[in-house]
Amino acid sequence: MSALSTYAEINLKSITHNFKAIKKIVRPNTRVMAVVKANAYGHGIVEIANEMAKSGADYLGVARFEEAVILREADVRLPILIFGYTSRSQFEKLCHYDITQTIYSLEDAKILSDCALSLAKCAKIHIKIDTGMGRLGMIPDNLHKLSNEIADIARLKCLDIEGIFTHFASADGLDKSYTRYQFDVFTDLLESLGQRGITIPLKHAANSAAIIDLPETHLDMVRLGISLYGLYPSQHVLKDKVNLLPAMELKSHIIHLKNVSSGFKISYGSTYETSRPTIIATVPVGYADGYNRLLSSKGIMLVNGNRVPVVGRVCMDLAMLDVGDLGSDIRVEDEVVVFGHQGNASVSIDEIAELLDTINYEIVTSVTSRVKRVYIS
C-alpha cells in the first residue's frame, strides 16, 4: 500500500504516447503547442511541461500570467503563450521572463510596446481574433478596419507579432458548419492582412477536436489540449483516427470496514439505507479531493477488480462503498480505484462525466491540490 491515502497516478509514458500519436496526424511542418493551463489539466504543470520539452513540443500554452511564471521559475525554456489577460502592471515581468502575451486591443499593444522600449527589450505577442466564440479577441466584423488596426500594432516599436489565432466554439460537435464558418472568417482576415504586406509567422486555430477532425485548419501551429492527457474532446470526434491513452488514475484505499444490518443508514442526511445485511467500506476521498458530491449514491469505484457502488452522501473527506458482494476477502488498506483500471474492471473519466452531465475536462481539472500527484514512467 502507498503511504498516501488518496493520490493521482500520472503515467508520463501515456502523455508521450498521446503527443506522438497526435503529431502523426498533424500536417507536415505544422508546429504543436502543448496546452498546460489549469495545472496541465490537473496533471501537474511543471512535470508535463518538462515531458513536452523532451518530446519535442514547439510551444506551451497557459491561461494566466502566474502559470507562465511558475514555468519560467522552474527553468522551463520553451516559448510560452498566455491566452488570457495579463495586468498591465505585470508587463515588465512579462518582458523579463520572455513570455508571449495574447493581445486583443491596440491600447494594450501600445502600453506593452512602451514598456518593452523602456527596458530595451522586444515583447512577443499573438493577436487574438474573436471569430465567434464570444470571449476574448478583436472582432472581424469590418475586415478593412481591423486590418488597419493590426497594421497599427505592427508599426509599434519593440513589439514582435509572432502569431495570430482564433478559437473554435464547437469543433467537437457533429455539425462542423459553424467551425468552418469561423475558419473562413479567420482566413479572410489573414488574406486581408497579406494584401497589406503584413506577414505573421504563426497562424493557429485548431484545438484538439479540430486537430482530429479538420486537418485543413492546422495552419502553422495547432494547440493540443485535452487530447494530450488521453481524453477525446467529445464522443463525436473520429476516435478511430488516433489512439489516446488516459494518463491519470485516481486511487485511494479502504480505511475502515463494518458489517451492518438491513436498514442501516449511511452518511449525512441519512439519504441511503441498506436493503440487506452487508459490508460498508470507508474510503478517504471526498469533494475536497475533487470527487463530486453529486456522485452520492450514484458513483462507482473499483475494489479487488470489481465495480462497487458509492452509497450515501459523499463527504468532504470520505466516501462509503457497499462491498458486501465481494465476500470476506476485503481488508483495510486494500486499494480503491476512484477512476482508472484495476484488473479487468474500469471506471473511466468519461463515465464519471456522463453521470454528472458534464465533460471530462471538468473531472481531471477538479482533482484538488491536496491530492498528491505520483508520476510513473
Secondary structure as a PSIPRED ss2 file (coil, helix, strand):
# PSIPRED VFORMAT (PSIPRED V4.0)

   1 M C   1.000  0.000  0.000
   2 S C   1.000  0.000  0.000
   3 A C   1.000  0.000  0.000
   4 L C   1.000  0.000  0.000
   5 S C   1.000  0.000  0.000
   6 T C   1.000  0.000  0.000
   7 Y E   0.000  0.000  1.000
   8 A E   0.000  0.000  1.000
   9 E E   0.000  0.000  1.000
  10 I E   0.000  0.000  1.000
  11 N E   0.000  0.000  1.000
  12 L H   0.000  1.000  0.000
  13 K H   0.000  1.000  0.000
  14 S H   0.000  1.000  0.000
  15 I H   0.000  1.000  0.000
  16 T H   0.000  1.000  0.000
  17 H H   0.000  1.000  0.000
  18 N H   0.000  1.000  0.000
  19 F H   0.000  1.000  0.000
  20 K H   0.000  1.000  0.000
  21 A H   0.000  1.000  0.000
  22 I H   0.000  1.000  0.000
  23 K H   0.000  1.000  0.000
  24 K H   0.000  1.000  0.000
  25 I H   0.000  1.000  0.000
  26 V C   1.000  0.000  0.000
  27 R C   1.000  0.000  0.000
  28 P C   1.000  0.000  0.000
  29 N C   1.000  0.000  0.000
  30 T C   1.000  0.000  0.000
  31 R E   0.000  0.000  1.000
  32 V E   0.000  0.000  1.000
  33 M E   0.000  0.000  1.000
  34 A E   0.000  0.000  1.000
  35 V E   0.000  0.000  1.000
  36 V C   1.000  0.000  0.000
  37 K H   0.000  1.000  0.000
  38 A H   0.000  1.000  0.000
  39 N H   0.000  1.000  0.000
  40 A H   0.000  1.000  0.000
  41 Y H   0.000  1.000  0.000
  42 G C   1.000  0.000  0.000
  43 H C   1.000  0.000  0.000
  44 G C   1.000  0.000  0.000
  45 I H   0.000  1.000  0.000
  46 V H   0.000  1.000  0.000
  47 E H   0.000  1.000  0.000
  48 I H   0.000  1.000  0.000
  49 A H   0.000  1.000  0.000
  50 N H   0.000  1.000  0.000
  51 E H   0.000  1.000  0.000
  52 M H   0.000  1.000  0.000
  53 A H   0.000  1.000  0.000
  54 K H   0.000  1.000  0.000
  55 S H   0.000  1.000  0.000
  56 G C   1.000  0.000  0.000
  57 A C   1.000  0.000  0.000
  58 D C   1.000  0.000  0.000
  59 Y E   0.000  0.000  1.000
  60 L E   0.000  0.000  1.000
  61 G E   0.000  0.000  1.000
  62 V E   0.000  0.000  1.000
  63 A C   1.000  0.000  0.000
  64 R C   1.000  0.000  0.000
  65 F H   0.000  1.000  0.000
  66 E H   0.000  1.000  0.000
  67 E H   0.000  1.000  0.000
  68 A H   0.000  1.000  0.000
  69 V H   0.000  1.000  0.000
  70 I H   0.000  1.000  0.000
  71 L H   0.000  1.000  0.000
  72 R H   0.000  1.000  0.000
  73 E H   0.000  1.000  0.000
  74 A C   1.000  0.000  0.000
  75 D C   1.000  0.000  0.000
  76 V C   1.000  0.000  0.000
  77 R C   1.000  0.000  0.000
  78 L C   1.000  0.000  0.000
  79 P C   1.000  0.000  0.000
  80 I E   0.000  0.000  1.000
  81 L E   0.000  0.000  1.000
  82 I E   0.000  0.000  1.000
  83 F C   1.000  0.000  0.000
  84 G C   1.000  0.000  0.000
  85 Y C   1.000  0.000  0.000
  86 T C   1.000  0.000  0.000
  87 S C   1.000  0.000  0.000
  88 R H   0.000  1.000  0.000
  89 S H   0.000  1.000  0.000
  90 Q H   0.000  1.000  0.000
  91 F H   0.000  1.000  0.000
  92 E H   0.000  1.000  0.000
  93 K H   0.000  1.000  0.000
  94 L H   0.000  1.000  0.000
  95 C H   0.000  1.000  0.000
  96 H H   0.000  1.000  0.000
  97 Y C   1.000  0.000  0.000
  98 D C   1.000  0.000  0.000
  99 I C   1.000  0.000  0.000
 100 T E   0.000  0.000  1.000
 101 Q E   0.000  0.000  1.000
 102 T E   0.000  0.000  1.000
 103 I E   0.000  0.000  1.000
 104 Y C   1.000  0.000  0.000
 105 S C   1.000  0.000  0.000
 106 L H   0.000  1.000  0.000
 107 E H   0.000  1.000  0.000
 108 D H   0.000  1.000  0.000
 109 A H   0.000  1.000  0.000
 110 K H   0.000  1.000  0.000
 111 I H   0.000  1.000  0.000
 112 L H   0.000  1.000  0.000
 113 S H   0.000  1.000  0.000
 114 D H   0.000  1.000  0.000
 115 C H   0.000  1.000  0.000
 116 A H   0.000  1.000  0.000
 117 L H   0.000  1.000  0.000
 118 S H   0.000  1.000  0.000
 119 L C   1.000  0.000  0.000
 120 A C   1.000  0.000  0.000
 121 K C   1.000  0.000  0.000
 122 C C   1.000  0.000  0.000
 123 A E   0.000  0.000  1.000
 124 K E   0.000  0.000  1.000
 125 I E   0.000  0.000  1.000
 126 H E   0.000  0.000  1.000
 127 I E   0.000  0.000  1.000
 128 K E   0.000  0.000  1.000
 129 I E   0.000  0.000  1.000
 130 D C   1.000  0.000  0.000
 131 T C   1.000  0.000  0.000
 132 G C   1.000  0.000  0.000
 133 M C   1.000  0.000  0.000
 134 G C   1.000  0.000  0.000
 135 R C   1.000  0.000  0.000
 136 L C   1.000  0.000  0.000
 137 G C   1.000  0.000  0.000
 138 M E   0.000  0.000  1.000
 139 I C   1.000  0.000  0.000
 140 P C   1.000  0.000  0.000
 141 D C   1.000  0.000  0.000
 142 N C   1.000  0.000  0.000
 143 L H   0.000  1.000  0.000
 144 H H   0.000  1.000  0.000
 145 K H   0.000  1.000  0.000
 146 L H   0.000  1.000  0.000
 147 S H   0.000  1.000  0.000
 148 N H   0.000  1.000  0.000
 149 E H   0.000  1.000  0.000
 150 I H   0.000  1.000  0.000
 151 A H   0.000  1.000  0.000
 152 D H   0.000  1.000  0.000
 153 I H   0.000  1.000  0.000
 154 A H   0.000  1.000  0.000
 155 R C   1.000  0.000  0.000
 156 L C   1.000  0.000  0.000
 157 K C   1.000  0.000  0.000
 158 C C   1.000  0.000  0.000
 159 L E   0.000  0.000  1.000
 160 D E   0.000  0.000  1.000
 161 I E   0.000  0.000  1.000
 162 E E   0.000  0.000  1.000
 163 G E   0.000  0.000  1.000
 164 I E   0.000  0.000  1.000
 165 F E   0.000  0.000  1.000
 166 T E   0.000  0.000  1.000
 167 H C   1.000  0.000  0.000
 168 F C   1.000  0.000  0.000
 169 A C   1.000  0.000  0.000
 170 S C   1.000  0.000  0.000
 171 A C   1.000  0.000  0.000
 172 D C   1.000  0.000  0.000
 173 G C   1.000  0.000  0.000
 174 L C   1.000  0.000  0.000
 175 D C   1.000  0.000  0.000
 176 K C   1.000  0.000  0.000
 177 S H   0.000  1.000  0.000
 178 Y H   0.000  1.000  0.000
 179 T H   0.000  1.000  0.000
 180 R H   0.000  1.000  0.000
 181 Y H   0.000  1.000  0.000
 182 Q H   0.000  1.000  0.000
 183 F H   0.000  1.000  0.000
 184 D H   0.000  1.000  0.000
 185 V H   0.000  1.000  0.000
 186 F H   0.000  1.000  0.000
 187 T H   0.000  1.000  0.000
 188 D H   0.000  1.000  0.000
 189 L H   0.000  1.000  0.000
 190 L H   0.000  1.000  0.000
 191 E H   0.000  1.000  0.000
 192 S H   0.000  1.000  0.000
 193 L H   0.000  1.000  0.000
 194 G H   0.000  1.000  0.000
 195 Q H   0.000  1.000  0.000
 196 R C   1.000  0.000  0.000
 197 G C   1.000  0.000  0.000
 198 I C   1.000  0.000  0.000
 199 T C   1.000  0.000  0.000
 200 I C   1.000  0.000  0.000
 201 P C   1.000  0.000  0.000
 202 L E   0.000  0.000  1.000
 203 K E   0.000  0.000  1.000
 204 H E   0.000  0.000  1.000
 205 A C   1.000  0.000  0.000
 206 A C   1.000  0.000  0.000
 207 N C   1.000  0.000  0.000
 208 S H   0.000  1.000  0.000
 209 A H   0.000  1.000  0.000
 210 A H   0.000  1.000  0.000
 211 I H   0.000  1.000  0.000
 212 I H   0.000  1.000  0.000
 213 D H   0.000  1.000  0.000
 214 L C   1.000  0.000  0.000
 215 P H   0.000  1.000  0.000
 216 E H   0.000  1.000  0.000
 217 T H   0.000  1.000  0.000
 218 H C   1.000  0.000  0.000
 219 L C   1.000  0.000  0.000
 220 D C   1.000  0.000  0.000
 221 M E   0.000  0.000  1.000
 222 V E   0.000  0.000  1.000
 223 R E   0.000  0.000  1.000
 224 L E   0.000  0.000  1.000
 225 G C   1.000  0.000  0.000
 226 I H   0.000  1.000  0.000
 227 S H   0.000  1.000  0.000
 228 L H   0.000  1.000  0.000
 229 Y H   0.000  1.000  0.000
 230 G C   1.000  0.000  0.000
 231 L C   1.000  0.000  0.000
 232 Y C   1.000  0.000  0.000
 233 P C   1.000  0.000  0.000
 234 S C   1.000  0.000  0.000
 235 Q C   1.000  0.000  0.000
 236 H C   1.000  0.000  0.000
 237 V C   1.000  0.000  0.000
 238 L C   1.000  0.000  0.000
 239 K H   0.000  1.000  0.000
 240 D H   0.000  1.000  0.000
 241 K H   0.000  1.000  0.000
 242 V C   1.000  0.000  0.000
 243 N C   1.000  0.000  0.000
 244 L C   1.000  0.000  0.000
 245 L C   1.000  0.000  0.000
 246 P C   1.000  0.000  0.000
 247 A C   1.000  0.000  0.000
 248 M E   0.000  0.000  1.000
 249 E E   0.000  0.000  1.000
 250 L E   0.000  0.000  1.000
 251 K E   0.000  0.000  1.000
 252 S E   0.000  0.000  1.000
 253 H E   0.000  0.000  1.000
 254 I C   1.000  0.000  0.000
 255 I C   1.000  0.000  0.000
 256 H E   0.000  0.000  1.000
 257 L E   0.000  0.000  1.000
 258 K E   0.000  0.000  1.000
 259 N E   0.000  0.000  1.000
 260 V E   0.000  0.000  1.000
 261 S C   1.000  0.000  0.000
 262 S C   1.000  0.000  0.000
 263 G C   1.000  0.000  0.000
 264 F C   1.000  0.000  0.000
 265 K E   0.000  0.000  1.000
 266 I E   0.000  0.000  1.000
 267 S C   1.000  0.000  0.000
 268 Y H   0.000  1.000  0.000
 269 G H   0.000  1.000  0.000
 270 S H   0.000  1.000  0.000
 271 T C   1.000  0.000  0.000
 272 Y E   0.000  0.000  1.000
 273 E E   0.000  0.000  1.000
 274 T C   1.000  0.000  0.000
 275 S C   1.000  0.000  0.000
 276 R C   1.000  0.000  0.000
 277 P C   1.000  0.000  0.000
 278 T E   0.000  0.000  1.000
 279 I E   0.000  0.000  1.000
 280 I E   0.000  0.000  1.000
 281 A E   0.000  0.000  1.000
 282 T E   0.000  0.000  1.000
 283 V E   0.000  0.000  1.000
 284 P C   1.000  0.000  0.000
 285 V C   1.000  0.000  0.000
 286 G C   1.000  0.000  0.000
 287 Y H   0.000  1.000  0.000
 288 A H   0.000  1.000  0.000
 289 D H   0.000  1.000  0.000
 290 G C   1.000  0.000  0.000
 291 Y C   1.000  0.000  0.000
 292 N C   1.000  0.000  0.000
 293 R H   0.000  1.000  0.000
 294 L H   0.000  1.000  0.000
 295 L H   0.000  1.000  0.000
 296 S C   1.000  0.000  0.000
 297 S C   1.000  0.000  0.000
 298 K C   1.000  0.000  0.000
 299 G C   1.000  0.000  0.000
 300 I E   0.000  0.000  1.000
 301 M E   0.000  0.000  1.000
 302 L E   0.000  0.000  1.000
 303 V E   0.000  0.000  1.000
 304 N C   1.000  0.000  0.000
 305 G C   1.000  0.000  0.000
 306 N E   0.000  0.000  1.000
 307 R E   0.000  0.000  1.000
 308 V E   0.000  0.000  1.000
 309 P E   0.000  0.000  1.000
 310 V E   0.000  0.000  1.000
 311 V C   1.000  0.000  0.000
 312 G C   1.000  0.000  0.000
 313 R C   1.000  0.000  0.000
 314 V C   1.000  0.000  0.000
 315 C C   1.000  0.000  0.000
 316 M C   1.000  0.000  0.000
 317 D C   1.000  0.000  0.000
 318 L C   1.000  0.000  0.000
 319 A E   0.000  0.000  1.000
 320 M E   0.000  0.000  1.000
 321 L E   0.000  0.000  1.000
 322 D E   0.000  0.000  1.000
 323 V C   1.000  0.000  0.000
 324 G H   0.000  1.000  0.000
 325 D H   0.000  1.000  0.000
 326 L H   0.000  1.000  0.000
 327 G C   1.000  0.000  0.000
 328 S C   1.000  0.000  0.000
 329 D C   1.000  0.000  0.000
 330 I C   1.000  0.000  0.000
 331 R C   1.000  0.000  0.000
 332 V C   1.000  0.000  0.000
 333 E C   1.000  0.000  0.000
 334 D C   1.000  0.000  0.000
 335 E E   0.000  0.000  1.000
 336 V E   0.000  0.000  1.000
 337 V E   0.000  0.000  1.000
 338 V E   0.000  0.000  1.000
 339 F E   0.000  0.000  1.000
 340 G E   0.000  0.000  1.000
 341 H E   0.000  0.000  1.000
 342 Q E   0.000  0.000  1.000
 343 G C   1.000  0.000  0.000
 344 N C   1.000  0.000  0.000
 345 A E   0.000  0.000  1.000
 346 S E   0.000  0.000  1.000
 347 V E   0.000  0.000  1.000
 348 S C   1.000  0.000  0.000
 349 I H   0.000  1.000  0.000
 350 D H   0.000  1.000  0.000
 351 E H   0.000  1.000  0.000
 352 I H   0.000  1.000  0.000
 353 A H   0.000  1.000  0.000
 354 E H   0.000  1.000  0.000
 355 L H   0.000  1.000  0.000
 356 L C   1.000  0.000  0.000
 357 D C   1.000  0.000  0.000
 358 T C   1.000  0.000  0.000
 359 I C   1.000  0.000  0.000
 360 N H   0.000  1.000  0.000
 361 Y H   0.000  1.000  0.000
 362 E H   0.000  1.000  0.000
 363 I H   0.000  1.000  0.000
 364 V H   0.000  1.000  0.000
 365 T H   0.000  1.000  0.000
 366 S C   1.000  0.000  0.000
 367 V C   1.000  0.000  0.000
 368 T C   1.000  0.000  0.000
 369 S C   1.000  0.000  0.000
 370 R C   1.000  0.000  0.000
 371 V C   1.000  0.000  0.000
 372 K E   0.000  0.000  1.000
 373 R E   0.000  0.000  1.000
 374 V E   0.000  0.000  1.000
 375 Y E   0.000  0.000  1.000
 376 I E   0.000  0.000  1.000
 377 S C   1.000  0.000  0.000
